[in-house]
Each structure stands twice: as structure tokens, then as C-alpha cells.
């Protein structure tokens, strides 16, 4: 793990990353970070500006076309700006006009009332995170910059032309963006990061981060592995509905895990018994504890709207409760998989 550049983090005084809200301070920092990427040409491959007087064509990139970038951003993340005012068609379907013949104020389609990167107007957290996703789609650090002083001072930018079939590694621009976003969020205690797929995801509860990062099931049962991985991906979603779905999928995986040792059907109880014996490392009291935990987890899945959805079942009350139940079951599953040699190193 890379040591933080900030003393407070190194001294263990940094903020815990528990907030799932982008604060005003973090938003101002985020807009500054994105503006920096506009200014340094990191978005110029996707939104090129061609202003070199020696090359009036479309060969020499001289920077980011900020207007084009902001138009595209607004189209993809419209909640970053105030809603547009629709034209008033008037009584006959034509735009309303004043006595002087000019269209009335109501007939104008209003321009966005502010910049989508206004540091003083904090959007909803989901909107701020959409901004990061949009920039991540287009970020590409220039491979070279050269000054050109003819007629007026400007810079020429060159970029690596990606081979989307063979280029599977993140580009330097993507790596730097991930680092800068993660540092900004860490300093502000925000529980989101940019994943390896360059999409924003939640970190989950801070106390669960080591367990989440090391969760790589290799059970020998492809269907079970798929269920476990899908549940974890959904758990890290920004959407609370996805996290409820993750809980349900994890409990489904739990029931399948119980049959790992001896197959399904009537052998389920014998399989659970063997799994618990292996996971307890010869300790009778610990085996009894694991047996009680398995029974409690089974009852939780049946009593709440996790495995069953009849009217007599209890809803999981809060997102925090979903986190707690999910991590409680993941902890038990991880223990069993590690002690039976079914977790990839």
C-alpha cells in the first residue's frame, strides 16, 4: 500500500471513509481536478481542439475543446445543470411574441443557468459520481507535448492510438485519475473509489475492507463462484436496491455452499457437518460456535425478506442493516472457504 502524502494519514489521524455523500469541499476539489484535466490536454483526444494556423485541417491537436466537452457532459449528466425551460408555443402552436414582434421571454429556450462544473453548486452525490464516470470514459494523458510559437504561442499534443482488442491495461491517464480521485475522497472521508474498470464503486464499511479485497472464491463449483462474485459486485454498487439484491444472492450462494462436500439432496446436513469440522481446525468449542452461527444465518435468511418474500417476513430495515448482514455472512463463508482450501490466494 502506498504511503499517504499527508502527515495526518500517516499518523493515523485521517478521516474514516464512511460517508456516502460528496461534500461541498470534495465537490469543489473534484471540479478543480476535472478543470485541470481539461487544461492539460488529458481530455483532448476525445474532445480535440484544432487551432494551429499552420494546420487548418484536423491533424494537429492543440488542446481540449472545452465547449464541446461541456455540451457532451451536460447531455450525458443533465442533472449537473438547472433544467431547461421549454418554449411556450402560444395559443396557435407558434412561439408567443411581444407587441414589438420579438419572441416573448417565455418562448426562449433557456440556456443552462450555470456551468456543470460550478464549484459553488453541489449536486446530488449520484450526479457527482456520474461526472467521474463520464470523465473516466474519455481520459487519456498525452504521450507528448511540444510548443509551437508561430503566429501565436500554443501547444501540440500527441496521443497513443489504443488497440482496443490488445490494450487491456489502464493508460497512464486513467491510473493518475484513479489515484487523484481516491486521494481526494480519502482526505474527505468518502466511501467511494474508482475500480479497475474505471467505474465508481462504493468501498463498503471500512471495517470490512480487508475481507472484501481478499474475497476470491475458488470452490471448484463454477455456479457457486459466480453467485458469490456477483453478490460482492452488487454489494459494492452505489444503488441500495443492488445491495438488497446482493444480500439475496449471497444467501442463495450460502445454501449452495452447504452442499459442497457431499453433493445436494438428502446429503445436505452431512455436507454441512463436514464443512464445519474442517473449518473448526479440531476445536470442539469453535465447531459448536460455527454450527450455531450457520443455524442463525439460515434463520435470518428465512425470517427476513432475503430468501422468501411472503407478507409475514420482515424487511431489512436500513442500508446499514444490509451491510451488517451481508458482512456477517461473508465472514462465515470466507472462513469456511479458506479452511477447506477453496479461496484463491
Order of alpha helices (4+ residues) and beta strands (2+ residues): alpha-alpha-beta-beta-alpha-alpha-beta-beta-alpha-beta-beta-alpha-alpha-alpha-alpha-alpha-alpha
